[in-house]
Amino acid sequence: MALTDIHSRIFTTATVYSAIVGLWALFIAVRQRKIDSNFWGTLIINELIFVAQAIIGLILVFQGRMPARDVHYLYGILGVIIIPSAFAFTRGRDTHREAYIYGAICLFLAGVALRAAATAAG
């Protein structure tokens, strides 16, 4: 399987997974529950998916396969830094208020992944 195909499949995974995690976070928030270890684990997996996507993207760049538009790099960086930034911003709190934040962020990341795909090829 070509590296570009893997990059494309991870895009699909990142989009769907982020949307599911975002909806789950909103479910936690609406029910006014605390964020539990299961959710933290899924959030870490979500981050790792974006990190893997970025690593493969960088390998593709080093192989000379550039995206059609430079804004693609911005979307990649955003995908990698937004979850750790939110964790730092919320200071790791686990109330339902933070669940709203993670819900919005994960749904935003699903949109970022879709937008990044639109800038990948001409």
Phi and psi restraints in degrees (value plus and minus 20) as a CYANA .aco file:
   2 ALA   PHI     -92.1   -52.1
   2 ALA   PSI     131.5   171.5
   3 LEU   PHI     -81.2   -41.2
   3 LEU   PSI     -54.9   -14.9
   4 THR   PHI     -84.3   -44.3
   4 THR   PSI     -55.0   -15.0
   5 ASP   PHI     -87.2   -47.2
   5 ASP   PSI     -59.9   -19.9
   6 ILE   PHI     -84.2   -44.2
   6 ILE   PSI     -63.6   -23.6
   7 HIS   PHI     -79.0   -39.0
   7 HIS   PSI     -61.4   -21.4
   8 SER   PHI     -86.7   -46.7
   8 SER   PSI     -60.5   -20.5
   9 ARG   PHI     -91.3   -51.3
   9 ARG   PSI     -54.8   -14.8
  10 ILE   PHI     -87.4   -47.4
  10 ILE   PSI     -53.5   -13.5
  11 PHE   PHI     -77.2   -37.2
  11 PHE   PSI     -66.7   -26.7
  12 THR   PHI     -81.9   -41.9
  12 THR   PSI     -64.6   -24.6
  13 THR   PHI     -80.8   -40.8
  13 THR   PSI     -66.3   -26.3
  14 ALA   PHI     -81.5   -41.5
  14 ALA   PSI     -61.5   -21.5
  15 THR   PHI     -85.3   -45.3
  15 THR   PSI     -72.6   -32.6
  16 VAL   PHI     -87.0   -47.0
  16 VAL   PSI     -65.6   -25.6
  17 TYR   PHI     -82.8   -42.8
  17 TYR   PSI     -64.4   -24.4
  18 SER   PHI     -81.9   -41.9
  18 SER   PSI     -60.6   -20.6
  19 ALA   PHI     -84.0   -44.0
  19 ALA   PSI     -62.8   -22.8
  20 ILE   PHI     -85.0   -45.0
  20 ILE   PSI     -65.4   -25.4
  21 VAL   PHI     -83.6   -43.6
  21 VAL   PSI     -59.5   -19.5
  22 GLY   PHI     -82.4   -42.4
  22 GLY   PSI     -63.6   -23.6
  23 LEU   PHI     -85.8   -45.8
  23 LEU   PSI     -59.2   -19.2
  24 TRP   PHI     -82.9   -42.9
  24 TRP   PSI     -62.4   -22.4
  25 ALA   PHI     -82.1   -42.1
  25 ALA   PSI     -61.8   -21.8
  26 LEU   PHI     -85.6   -45.6
  26 LEU   PSI     -56.3   -16.3
  27 PHE   PHI     -81.6   -41.6
  27 PHE   PSI     -64.2   -24.2
  28 ILE   PHI     -80.6   -40.6
  28 ILE   PSI     -65.1   -25.1
  29 ALA   PHI     -85.0   -45.0
  29 ALA   PSI     -66.0   -26.0
  30 VAL   PHI     -82.7   -42.7
  30 VAL   PSI     -57.4   -17.4
  31 ARG   PHI     -99.6   -59.6
  31 ARG   PSI     -20.7    19.3
  32 GLN   PHI      33.9    73.9
  32 GLN   PSI      24.8    64.8
  33 ARG   PHI    -118.7   -78.7
  33 ARG   PSI     142.2   182.2
  34 LYS   PHI    -102.9   -62.9
  34 LYS   PSI     133.0   173.0
  35 ILE   PHI     -91.3   -51.3
  35 ILE   PSI     108.3   148.3
  36 ASP   PHI    -125.1   -85.1
  36 ASP   PSI     158.8   198.8
  37 SER   PHI     -84.7   -44.7
  37 SER   PSI     -50.0   -10.0
  38 ASN   PHI     -81.8   -41.8
  38 ASN   PSI     -63.7   -23.7
  39 PHE   PHI     -87.6   -47.6
  39 PHE   PSI     -62.4   -22.4
  40 TRP   PHI     -78.0   -38.0
  40 TRP   PSI     -60.3   -20.3
  41 GLY   PHI     -81.6   -41.6
  41 GLY   PSI     -63.6   -23.6
  42 THR   PHI     -87.6   -47.6
  42 THR   PSI     -53.0   -13.0
  43 LEU   PHI     -87.6   -47.6
  43 LEU   PSI     -58.2   -18.2
  44 ILE   PHI     -85.0   -45.0
  44 ILE   PSI     -62.2   -22.2
  45 ILE   PHI     -81.0   -41.0
  45 ILE   PSI     -61.2   -21.2
  46 ASN   PHI     -79.3   -39.3
  46 ASN   PSI     -63.4   -23.4
  47 GLU   PHI     -82.9   -42.9
  47 GLU   PSI     -63.4   -23.4
  48 LEU   PHI     -83.6   -43.6
  48 LEU   PSI     -53.5   -13.5
  49 ILE   PHI     -82.3   -42.3
  49 ILE   PSI     -64.9   -24.9
  50 PHE   PHI     -88.8   -48.8
  50 PHE   PSI     -54.8   -14.8
  51 VAL   PHI     -85.4   -45.4
  51 VAL   PSI     -64.3   -24.3
  52 ALA   PHI     -81.1   -41.1
  52 ALA   PSI     -61.2   -21.2
  53 GLN   PHI     -81.5   -41.5
  53 GLN   PSI     -62.3   -22.3
  54 ALA   PHI     -86.5   -46.5
  54 ALA   PSI     -61.4   -21.4
  55 ILE   PHI     -82.4   -42.4
  55 ILE   PSI     -66.0   -26.0
  56 ILE   PHI     -85.0   -45.0
  56 ILE   PSI     -58.4   -18.4
  57 GLY   PHI     -81.0   -41.0
  57 GLY   PSI     -61.5   -21.5
  58 LEU   PHI     -85.6   -45.6
  58 LEU   PSI     -59.1   -19.1
  59 ILE   PHI     -80.9   -40.9
  59 ILE   PSI     -62.6   -22.6
  60 LEU   PHI     -82.4   -42.4
  60 LEU   PSI     -59.3   -19.3
  61 VAL   PHI     -83.9   -43.9
  61 VAL   PSI     -64.0   -24.0
  62 PHE   PHI     -86.2   -46.2
  62 PHE   PSI     -42.2    -2.2
  63 GLN   PHI    -104.9   -64.9
  63 GLN   PSI     -20.8    19.2
  64 GLY   PHI      72.4   112.4
  64 GLY   PSI     -10.8    29.2
  65 ARG   PHI    -116.8   -76.8
  65 ARG   PSI      73.1   113.1
  66 MET   PHI    -109.9   -69.9
  66 MET   PSI     128.7   168.7
  67 PRO   PHI     -90.2   -50.2
  67 PRO   PSI     141.2   181.2
  68 ALA   PHI     -86.3   -46.3
  68 ALA   PSI     -53.2   -13.2
  69 ARG   PHI    -148.6  -108.6
  69 ARG   PSI     122.7   162.7
  70 ASP   PHI     -87.0   -47.0
  70 ASP   PSI     -42.3    -2.3
  71 VAL   PHI     -83.5   -43.5
  71 VAL   PSI     -36.5     3.5
  72 HIS   PHI     -78.2   -38.2
  72 HIS   PSI     -56.5   -16.5
  73 TYR   PHI     -84.6   -44.6
  73 TYR   PSI     -60.1   -20.1
  74 LEU   PHI     -80.5   -40.5
  74 LEU   PSI     -63.9   -23.9
  75 TYR   PHI     -83.3   -43.3
  75 TYR   PSI     -58.5   -18.5
  76 GLY   PHI     -84.8   -44.8
  76 GLY   PSI     -64.5   -24.5
  77 ILE   PHI     -84.5   -44.5
  77 ILE   PSI     -63.5   -23.5
  78 LEU   PHI     -79.8   -39.8
  78 LEU   PSI     -62.2   -22.2
  79 GLY   PHI     -80.3   -40.3
  79 GLY   PSI     -52.4   -12.4
  80 VAL   PHI    -103.3   -63.3
  80 VAL   PSI     -55.4   -15.4
  81 ILE   PHI    -116.2   -76.2
  81 ILE   PSI     -35.6     4.4
  82 ILE   PHI     -90.1   -50.1
  82 ILE   PSI     -60.2   -20.2
  83 ILE   PHI     -89.0   -49.0
  83 ILE   PSI     -68.0   -28.0
  84 PRO   PHI     -81.7   -41.7
  84 PRO   PSI     -54.2   -14.2
  85 SER   PHI     -85.8   -45.8
  85 SER   PSI     -61.3   -21.3
  86 ALA   PHI     -84.4   -44.4
  86 ALA   PSI     -60.1   -20.1
  87 PHE   PHI     -82.1   -42.1
  87 PHE   PSI     -63.1   -23.1
  88 ALA   PHI     -86.2   -46.2
  88 ALA   PSI     -61.9   -21.9
  89 PHE   PHI     -82.6   -42.6
  89 PHE   PSI     -61.0   -21.0
  90 THR   PHI    -106.8   -66.8
  90 THR   PSI     -23.2    16.8
  91 ARG   PHI      37.4    77.4
  91 ARG   PSI      12.0    52.0
  92 GLY   PHI      52.0    92.0
  92 GLY   PSI      -6.9    33.1
  93 ARG   PHI     -84.6   -44.6
  93 ARG   PSI     137.9   177.9
  94 ASP   PHI    -148.5  -108.5
  94 ASP   PSI       8.2    48.2
  95 THR   PHI    -101.3   -61.3
  95 THR   PSI     153.9   193.9
  96 HIS   PHI     -86.0   -46.0
  96 HIS   PSI     -43.5    -3.5
  97 ARG   PHI     -85.4   -45.4
  97 ARG   PSI     -61.0   -21.0
  98 GLU   PHI     -88.8   -48.8
  98 GLU   PSI     -51.4   -11.4
  99 ALA   PHI     -80.7   -40.7
  99 ALA   PSI     -57.4   -17.4
 100 TYR   PHI     -81.0   -41.0
 100 TYR   PSI     -62.6   -22.6
 101 ILE   PHI     -82.5   -42.5
 101 ILE   PSI     -68.5   -28.5
 102 TYR   PHI     -85.7   -45.7
 102 TYR   PSI     -53.9   -13.9
 103 GLY   PHI     -82.1   -42.1
 103 GLY   PSI     -67.5   -27.5
 104 ALA   PHI     -84.1   -44.1
 104 ALA   PSI     -61.1   -21.1
 105 ILE   PHI     -84.9   -44.9
 105 ILE   PSI     -64.7   -24.7
 106 CYS   PHI     -88.0   -48.0
 106 CYS   PSI     -57.6   -17.6
 107 LEU   PHI     -86.6   -46.6
 107 LEU   PSI     -57.5   -17.5
 108 PHE   PHI     -82.0   -42.0
 108 PHE   PSI     -62.1   -22.1
 109 LEU   PHI     -82.7   -42.7
 109 LEU   PSI     -56.4   -16.4
 110 ALA   PHI     -81.1   -41.1
 110 ALA   PSI     -61.3   -21.3
 111 GLY   PHI     -87.5   -47.5
 111 GLY   PSI     -58.2   -18.2
 112 VAL   PHI     -81.9   -41.9
 112 VAL   PSI     -62.1   -22.1
 113 ALA   PHI     -82.0   -42.0
 113 ALA   PSI     -62.4   -22.4
 114 LEU   PHI     -83.8   -43.8
 114 LEU   PSI     -62.5   -22.5
 115 ARG   PHI     -86.7   -46.7
 115 ARG   PSI     -58.9   -18.9
 116 ALA   PHI     -82.2   -42.2
 116 ALA   PSI     -59.1   -19.1
 117 ALA   PHI     -82.9   -42.9
 117 ALA   PSI     -54.0   -14.0
 118 ALA   PHI     -90.3   -50.3
 118 ALA   PSI     -42.2    -2.2
 119 THR   PHI    -119.8   -79.8
 119 THR   PSI     -21.2    18.8
 120 ALA   PHI     -93.1   -53.1
 120 ALA   PSI     -59.8   -19.8
 121 ALA   PHI    -142.8  -102.8
 121 ALA   PSI     137.3   177.3
